Amino acid sequence: MTATHDHPLDTHLTDEGAQEMAPRPVAGGVEVLREVGSVLRMSEAEAALAPDDGETTIINMGPQHPSTHGVLRLMLELDGETVLRTKPVIGYLHTGMEKTGESLTYLQGGTNVTRMDYASPIFNELAFCLAAEQLLGLELPPRAVWIRMLLSELNRLTSHFLFLATNGMDLGSTSMMIYGWREREEGLRILEMITGLRMNHNFIRIGGTAADLPDGWQERLDTYLTSIPERLEEYETLMTHQPIWRERLQGVGTISAEEALALGATGPILRSTGYAWDLRRDLPYLAYDDVDFDVIVGSYGDSFDRYAIRLNEVRESMRILRQCIDRMPEGDYRLQDKKVTPPPRARIDESMEALIHHFKIFTEGFKVPEGEAYAAVESPRGELGVYLASDGSSKPYRMRVRGPSFFNLQVLPHIMHGGLIADAVANISSVDPIMGEVDR
């Protein structure tokens, strides 16, 4: 692996600069790109693939391309249909959620972070609350911990079904889009039954959850889990055992464990290289050290491994959800600590003290002791971490997020190098980026 590339997420190049990019010859016939204010140098491996006559093409893929999974823009240098270099350009959503989080109280913060990775919002809320609870020194009731774990794994299912649907569509399996969406929809209906919303729930709160599990949740979830195995077998027939599907993915977009680690990639991308790293097992949080599940790893680090890992992680999440159904503890779903927990709704109509307590928590928030905390969870895309610095007020002094999609995008120039333009769509899809998290 070389270190001669510009940072692949460098976004300083303007649209005007993109128009000025053009090949120019250097010693030995190697071509480089001329940018405004900087020069991109080729590595020896890139130079070996560079055309002798210097006739390369610069094209934009995205940000409006349907297969870039949001507003991702890729600047590609092509020799015919071969990709010589790739430069991801981000920033088209520019929501500024980290800075916004510093102007919101800790209680309001959940409504902000839940919108980052909109395909798996539960994990955003969880990481934020775990960091705040570290600062507050809170220990949650067992039921609250298990409810959080149940919601996380259910959300992992819906996120992976979304990947399977869009991955199939990107590669021409239009039926898979319908099937994957079908399974995801039922998962979202169960999330709506529990939290009140299909997405952007703001259900995980500091100190526990917003409400207890509703009546009938076990039967509804059990019916859903019972329906999935047969459909996964259909997916295996439709995709895994399909020669064309395997031809499109096997050996495409390979990356080594060393490269993935050097680039900060986590989640299915890192595990596809054979590096078995999963925060649920290696740095356990919630009650993951009390449940049985396997960490799925690949061997080749290619697009097929990344697809197969997510497909099989669905089965592991189902194992955890079954254990949540069987072993859900009784008790309270949140701390009964007046410092962070609002009074029950019924008490507000009966007690002036409860009304004042409710009013102060939701208008002023609660103060968090000075200090710093970092909490990380294993999201469907990798390590999602939230860093909070408190100055003792009711709002974070600083909030920074380690979004897995942001780091995972750095592998694109490496896995696309030397491949065909037709494989670019397969490679982007295998990374499974969520741009709301990248441009937070």
N, C-alpha and C positions, 0 to 999 in steps of 0.2 A: 504494500500500500504506500502511495506517495502522498506528500503533503504540499504539492505544488499548485493545487486548485485554489482559487479564491473561495471564500466561505460560500457554500452553496445556498445559504439563505440571505446573502447580501442583497438588500433591496434598494441600494442607492441608485441603481440605474433607472433613469427616467424613460418615459416613452420616446422622448426626443433622442435620448442616448441609444435606445434600441434601433432607431432608424439609421443611426450613424455607424452601427456595428458592421464591419466588413472584413473579409479575410485579407491578410497581408502577408507576403512571404518573409521568412527569416532564413537563417543559415540552414542549409541542408534540405531545403524545400519544405520544412515543417511550417504548418499554418497556425497562426494564432488569431484571436479576435481582438480588434481594437475597440476599446470602450472609452467613454468619456472619463478621463481622469485616471485610468488604470489599464493594465494589460493582463489578460488571462494567459498564463503560460501552460503549454502542454507538457504532460509527463512523457516518459519514454514509451509507455504502452500506448498512449494516445497518438504519439508521433508515428508509431508503427502502422496505425490504421489511417493516418491522414493521407489524402490523395496527393499524388505528386504534382498535379497541375494546379492545385490550389483552388479548384472549383468546388466550393462548399456552399450550402444554403442555410440561411438563418430563418427559422420560422417560429411563430408563437403558437403554442398549444394551450388554449385557454386565454383569459380566465372564464370565458363563456362556454367552453367545451363541456358537453354533458358528462364526459368520462373523467374530468378532473375533480369530480366529487366536491363541488363548490366553486369558489372563486380562486382557484389555484392557477397560476400562469407559469408555464414552462417555456423557456427559451431554448430551442434545440438547434444545434449545428449538425447538419446532415451531409453525408456524402452519398448521394442517391437516396436509398432508403435506410442506410446505416446511421445510427446515432453516434456521433463523435463525442459530443459534450452536451450536458444538460444543466440549465441554471433555473432552479425554482425561484419564482418571484412571488412574495406574499405581501399582505398588508391591505388587501382590497376590502376587508370587512372593518378593520381598525376600530373595534368596539371600545377599547380602553378599559376593560373590566377591572384590571388590577388597580389602576388609579381611581376608578369609580368606587372600588371597594373601600378605599381609604376615607371616603366621605360618607359612608353608610355605617350604621351601628352594626354590632355583631349579629343582632337579631335580624336586621335587614339584609345581611350579607348573603344569606342563602338564596334570596331571589335574584341576586346578581350572578353568583358563580354557577348556578344551575343551568344557565344559558350558554356556558362555554362549550362543552362537548354535548351538544343537544341530542346526540344519539344515545348517550349514557349519562343523563343528568344526575342520577342518584349518586354516582361516584364523585362528582364535583361537590355536592352537598356534604358527602361523608368526609372527604379530605379536609374541607374547610372546618367542619365541626370538630373533627379529631384534633386539629391544630389548636383551635380555641379552647377545647376542653383540657389540652395539655397545660395551657397557660392558667386556666382556672383550677387545675388540680382536681377535676371531677372524676368520679368512678360511677359508671352507669349501672342501673339494674340489669340483671341477666336477660330479662325479656326484651329490653330495649336493644341490647347488643345483638340478639338473635333476629329481631325484626329487621335491623339494619342489614344483617348478613343475608337474610331472605330476599330483601329488596335488591341488594347488590347483585345476587346471582340471577334473579329474575330479569334485571336490567341487562346483565351480560348476555342472557339468552336473546333478548330482543335486539341488542346491538349486533350480535353475531348473525342473526337471521337477516338483518338489514345488509350486512356484508355479503352473505351468501346470495341474496337477491340481486344486489347491484353488481357483484362480481360475475354472476351468471349473465346479466344483461350486457355488461361490458364486453364479454367474450362471445356474445351471440346466442346464448341460451335464454331466449326470451321467456320460456316457460318457467325457468327458475325465478325470475323476477316476481311472477305471480305467486308461486309456491312460498318463496321466502317471505313475501309480504303478508301472505295468509297467516303463517305462524307468528310473525311479529305482531300482527294486529291483535291476535288473541292474548298475547303477552301484555300488550299495552292496555287491553281491556281489564285485565286483572290488576295492573298497576293503577288504573283509574278507579277500580273498585276499592283499592286500599287507600290511595292517596287523594283521590278526587280529581286527578288530572292525568292525561295520557303522557305528557312530557312536562319538563320544567316544573317539577312537583313542589319544591320547597317543603318537603315532608320531613326530612331529617333535620332536626333542630338541635341546638346546643343543649345538652342535657337529656337527649332521647329522641323521640319522634313527635310529630304533631298530634297523632291520635293512635289509638290501639288498632289492632287488626279487626276487621269487621266480621260479623257472624257469617259463617259459610265459606271462609277463605280456604280452609283445608280442602273441601270438596271441589271447589272451583279450580284450585291449583292442581289437585290430584288428577282431575279430568284432563287438564291441559298437558300435564307431564305424561299421562298415559297415551295421548294421541301422537306424541312426537317421535318415539322410536321407529314406528312403521314408516313415517314420512322421511326420517333420516335415511332409511334404507332406499327409499325412492330417490333421494338425492345422490346416494352412492351410485345407483344405476344410471341416473341421468347425467352425472358429471364424473365422479371418481373413476368409474369403469369405462368411460366413454373414450375411445382412442383419440378422437379429435381434441377433446378437452385436455387429455394428458399431453398431447403434442404441443398444445398452446402454452402449457405451464411448466412442464418438466424441463429443467435445465435453463429456464428463462429467469433472468434477474437474480443470479446467484450472488451471495455475499458470505464472507467467512465470519466466524465468531470474533476474530481479532478486529476486523473492520467494523462490525456492528458495535462492539464495545467501545472502540475508539471514537465512533460517531455518536455515542450516547443512545443508541437504539435499544428499546426494551420491548417487552410483550412478545407477541407471536413472531415478530421479525427476529429478535434475538434467539428465541427458542427454536426457530426454524434451522438455526446453524448447529443445533445440538447442545447449546449452552442452556442448561436447565435452571433458569432463574425466574422465580415467581414469588412475589412478596407475600402472598397468602401462606406459602410454606416456609420461605427462608427468613422473612421478618414478619411473623404472624401478627395480625391485628384482629379486632372483633373476637370471634370464637373459632377462627379457622384452624387453630391447633387442636380443637376438640372434634373436628369432623374429618371423615376419610375422603380423599380425592387424590387423583394423580396429576402430575405436571406433564403435559403433552409436549414432546420435543420432536424436532425433525432431524434430518441427517445431511441434507444437501444445501440448505439455505436458499432454495429457489422458490418461485411463485407457487408451485404445487405444494410444497411443504407449508407455506404460510396459509394456503387455502385449507389444507387437511387439518392443520392444528386448530383452526377456528371451528371447523366442523366437529372435531372430536372434543373440543372444550365445551361444546353444547352438552355432550353426554356427561361430562364431569360436573357441570353446573346442575344438571338434573339430579345427580347423586347427592349433591349438597342440599338441594331443595327438598329432596325426599327426607333427608335427615332433619331439616328444619321443621317439616310437617310432623315428624314423629317425636321430636325432642324439644319443641318450643316450650320454654319455661313459663310458668304462671308468674303473676306479679304485675308490677307497674311498668308501663311503657316509657316512663320518663322519671327523672329525679323529682322528688317533692322538696325542692330547694327554692324558697321564695326569692332567692337572689337572681335566679335565671329562669324560673318556671312561672308563667302566668297562672292565675287562679282558674279553677274550672269555670266554664261559662255560666253554669247555674248559680254559682256563688256571687257573680257580679250583680244579679238582680236582688240579692238578699242582703249584701254587706257593703257598706260604704268603704270599709277598709279594703275589701277585695277590688272594688271599682277603682280606687286610687292606685292600688298595687298594679292592676292591669294597665291603667293609663300611663303610669310612669315607665313601666317596662317597654311599652310600645311607642312611647314618644321620646324618652330619654335614653332607653336602653339600659344595660348594666355595665358597670365598670369591670375591666379585666386587669389583673395585676401586671406590672411592668415585666417585660421579658421577651424572649424570642422562642418560637416553636416551629418545628417542621414536621408535618405528617404526610405520609405517602401511602397510597392504596394501589392495588393492581387493577387498573381499569381494563376494559377490553382491548385497549391499544397499548398498554404498557404502564410504566410507573407515572402516576399522577400525584404530584406533591404540591402542598400549599405551605408557604412560609409566612408566618405572621410575626410582626414585631409590635409590641404593645407599649404605650407610654403611660398606661394607667387610666386612660379615658375609656369611653364607651365605644370608640371607633379604632380600628387598626391604625397604627402609625405608618406601617408599611405592609403591603401584601404582594407577594410574588408567587407565581404559579409555575410549576414545572409540568408543562403540557406534553404528553408523550407524542402527539402528532407533530408538534413543532420539531422535536429532535428526530423523529422517524423520517421526516421529509429529507433529512440530510443524506439518507442512503440512496435517494433517487439518482443523483449523478453517477454513483458507483454501479448500481444494478442495471442502469440503462445503457451504460457505456459499451459500445460495440454491438448492441442489439439492433433489431429492426424497428422502424417506426411503428409497425403493426404490434410489436410487443410492448410499446410504451403504455398502451391502455392497460394491458395485463399487469405491468409493473406498478403503475399508480394504484390500481385497484387492490393489489396485494399488500400495499402499505396501509390501506384503509384510513386515509387521513380525514379528520373532521376540521374544516377550516375555521369554524367558530372557536375552536380551542387554539388553533395556530395564531389567529389574529386577535386573540383576547386582548 
